[in-house]
Amino acid sequence: MKSRRLGKSAIYVSDICMGTMTFGNQADEATAHRVLDMSLDAGINFFDTAEGYPVPPDIKYVGVTEEIVGRWLKGKNRDSIILATKVSGPSHVWFKSPKRGGMTALDRHNIKVAVEDSLRKLQTDYIDLYQTHWPDHDTPYEETMETLDELIREGKVRIIGCSNETSWGLMKSIQASERVGAARYQTIQNNFSINNRRFEDELAQVCRQEGVSLIPYSPIGGGVLSGKYQDGKRPAGARFSAYLDMGGRQATMAQRFAGPRALESTARIMEIAKEAGMSPVTLAVAWSKQHDFVASTIVGVTTVEQCAEIFAAADLVLPDDVMKAIHKVTKEILYPMG
């Protein structure tokens, strides 16, 4: 498996990263540990979690994912593993974190409390990549960046990144770091897939010019690009099947990811994958990796059986005709997720 550099840092990671968002909810601990072991055996050295996982967030089990990962990490060669986690920003999107009574923010107090809790749950002395889970446009960026810089100086964090950030926010944070002499973001973790190419509109250019790496999540469109939601299907145990029943923010998200235009786009991508002799999951992961601004593509599973199609993309380079066919679909069905 190929490795790539995270931003301008000294850290190199496998170009596939195993995400852990389902661990402790959709996937039990035994399954989670098996998936992590299989990932390591497949050459993946990069693992991503968050203090607010699993999702959807619930006070009953918030933080369980980090504990599951921590128990797995114990006894492993820590130096060979690149571990990423996140501090919850303010809950102004669909994901409302129950951490700290729901009063999450990116001020000094919240970041300091969060990192200590994550270190304890992960049973490690340091976090390789510490990320802000959502932006906090009301707290001064100088305070956020100075606090994150303190964590690096204390040896608790190696490098820092952001997630779900805007072009304005990423540039604002970089400028704040330069102004106060603090560490800068090396990565950004945003949604990016064949069904959601919005990152290419502006953020891709910011990444190229500023030396920031994208580590995209949901490369399979939240599972939609696998084809399991086609023809009105709502498979048991699937995330968006559950979200549609939950109503509120979760249902809105499910309707966005698995709406009519997204399903139309998926149908055409499935045909391209079939003609190329591979599963649409393998195609979607390989496509995500094949961008110059992407360092590592974050994948996620609920069962060990789902790993094979993902791992099949490890050394796969899609030929030009397949890339052009995909691009034709995304030009003709612009922004299928809205």
N, C-alpha and C positions, 0 to 999 in steps of 0.2 A: 504494500500500500504506500502511495506517495505521501510525502510530508511537505508542509508549507509553513512559512513563517507567519506568526501573528503580528501584524503591523510592522513596526520597526524594532520590535523587541528581540530578545535572544531566544525566544521560545518557538520551537518547531512542533507541529502537531500533525497527526494523520489527517488526510483530507476528508475523512468521514469521522464524525463525532457522535457518540451514543448519548442521546438525551434520556432523561430519567423522569419526565413529567408524569408518567403513568404509574410509577412505582409506589405502592402503598394504597392504591385505589383500584385501578383496572388490572394491575399486575401485583400479585402477592410477593412476599420477600423471597421465597424460593425461586420463583420465576425470574425476579429481578436479578438475583445473584447469578443464575444460569445465563441470562442474557449478557451480563457484564463479563462473565468468564468467556463466553463465546466471542464477544467483541474483542477482548484482549487476544484471544487465540487467532482471530482474523487479522490482527495487526493494528487494531484501533488502540491508540494510547490517550485519547482525548474524551473526557466525560463531562457532561454539563448537567447541573442541577440548580436548585434555587431554594431559598428559605421558605418560600410560599408554596412549594410543591407538596403533595400532588394536586392536580387540577381535575375538576373544578375545585376551587378552594373551599375548605370547610374547617371550622374551628375544631371539629372532632379529630382530624388527623393532619392538620397543617404541621409541617416540619418533619413528618414521618419519612419522607423521601430521603432527606439528608441523613437521617439515622440509618436507613437501609444501606445507603451508599457507604456510610462510615463503617458499618460492620463488615461490609465486603472489603473495604480498603485495608482494614486491619490485617496485618500479616502479608500484604502485598509489598512489592518493591516500590515504595512511595516515589523514589526519584524517577522511576520510569513512567509514571502516570501524570498526565496533565489534567488537573482537576479545576473545574470552573463552577462557581455558584453566583448567586445574585442577592442583592438587598432590595427589598420591595420599595418602590416609589409610591407616591400618593395614588389612591384608587380613583382615578378619573377615567378609566376605560372599563371594558367588560369584566376585567379580572379584579375583584376586590379582595385584597389580602386581609386575612383575619389577624395577622401579626400585630403585636403591640396595640391591641384593642381596635384595630382598623385605622389607627392614626399614623400610618406609615408616611414617611417623608424622607428626603435626602439631605437633611440637616446633620450636623455633627453628632448629636445625641443618637438619632436613629441608626446612623451608619455604624457608630462605635458599638452599640448594643447588638446590632444584627451580626456583625462580623464575629464577635465573641461567641454568640450562640451557634453560628454555623461551624466555627472551629471545633467547638465542643461536640456537636452532633456528628460531624464528619470524622472526629477522632484524629485530627491532623494538626500539626503546628503551623501550617501555612496553606494558603490557597493560591494556586497558580494564576488564575484569572478571576478577578472579582468584578462583577458587573452591576450596574444600576438597572433594575428590572424595567422600570418605566421612568420617563423624564419627570423632573419636578421643576417646572418653569417658574414657580413662585419663590423657591429658595434660591438665593444668589448662587450662581455657578461657582463663584470663587470659594464659597464655603464648602460646597460639595467636593471640588477638586482638591482643595487644601487638606480636607479630612482624609480623602482617599490617598493622597500623597503621604500623610502621616502613617497610614497602614503599611505602605511600602517601606518607609524608613524604619518602621518597627519590625520588619521582617515577617509580618503576618500575611502579606499579599505580595506577589511578584509583579504582576501587571494589572491594569484596569481596563474595563470596557463598558460600553453602554448597551442598552437594548430598547427596542421600540422607540427610537429617537428619530427626530426630524432632521432635515438638512440644516435648518436654522439652529437647532439645539446642539448638533454635533459641532458646528463651527463656533457657536457660542462657548462651548466647553473648552475647545482647543484654544481659543483666544484667552479665556480665563486662565487656563494653565500657563500659557506663555506670559501673561501679565503678572502672575504671582509666583512664577518659578516653580510650579508644581508639575507632577507627572501628568501625562496626557493619556487620553483614551487610545488604546492600540486596536481595539475591535469594536464592532457594532453588531448586535444580534437582532436582526429584523426578519419579518416574514418575506420569503422570496420563493417563488415556484413558477412553473409554466403557467399556472392559472393566476398568478399574481406577480407581474413584472414591474410593479410601480417603483421598486427600488432603482431601476435603471433610469428613471426620469431625471432625477437630480442627485440622489445619494451616491450612486455609483461613481459619478465624477468627483464628488467630495472625497470619497475613499481613495481614488486614484491620485488625486492631487495632494492629499494630506498623508498618504501612507497608512491609512486605516483599513483593516481587513474586515470584510463581512463574514460572519459565521451564521448563515441563514438557517432559520427553523421552518418547519412545515414544508419541506421540499416536495412532499407528496400531496400538498394541499390539504393537510389535516386528514389524510387517508382517502380523500375524494378521488385523486388521480389513480388509485388502485382499481377504480370502477365499482366498488362495492355499494355505492349509492345510486347507481344507474337504474333507470326505469322505476323510479319511486321506491326503491328498496330502502328499508331501515333495519339493517342487520342488528341482531341482538348483541349487546355488549359494545357496540361501536360508539365512539364519542359523540358524534352528532345525532345519533339516534336518541341518546340520553339527553342531549342538550335541547332537542326539540320538545321533549316532554317536560323539561324544567321551566320553560318559559323565560321571560325577562331577557337579561343580557346574553345568557347562554343560547337561547333560541334565536336571537338576532344574529349572533355569530354563526350558528349553524346554517341559517338561511343565506348568509353571505357566502360561506364556503361551498355550500351544496345547493345553490340556487340554480335556476334554469339555464342561465348562460354558462355557469361553471360546469354544469353537467353536459352541455352541448360541446364545450371545449374538450372536456374529458373524453367524450365519445370519439372525437377525431384523433386525440392523442393515443387512445387505445388502439386505433387502427394503424397508426404509424408504428407503434411498438410491435404490433403483430407482424407487420410487414418486415420489420427489422429483426424479427426472431427473438424477442425478449419480452419480459413482462413490463407493463406500464410503470410499475414501481421501480424497477431497475433503470428504465429509461429516464424517469423523473429525477432520480438521485444523480445519475451520470450527467444529465443536463445541468443540474445545479452546480456541480463541481467544475464544469467546463466554462468558467468565467474568470477573467483575470483578477477581479476584485474580491473573489471568494477564497478564503483560506481553508475552511473546513465546513462541510455541510452537516447540520445536526439532524439526525434521524431519531425515531422513537418507535417502540413496539409495545404490544401488550402480551404477546405470546412468543415463545422461542421459534415457532414455525415461521414467523414473519421475517426473521433475520436473513434467511437465505437469499431472498430476492434483493435485499438491500446490499448484502455483502457481494453480490454478483456485480455490482457497479464499481467495486473497489479499483480495479485496473482498467476499467472500460473507458474508451474514448469514442464518443459518437462520431460517425463519419459526417462529412459535410452535407450530404444529401439528406440525412436524417435531421441535422440541425436546421437546414433550410426548410424542411417540411414542417417542423415545429414552429419556426418563425412565421411561416405563412399562416398557420392557424391563429397564432397570437396577434397577427396584424388584422386578420379578418374578424376575430372576436375580441375586440379591445376591452381590456379590464373586465373580464368575465365575473370577477368578484365585486364589481362596482367601484 
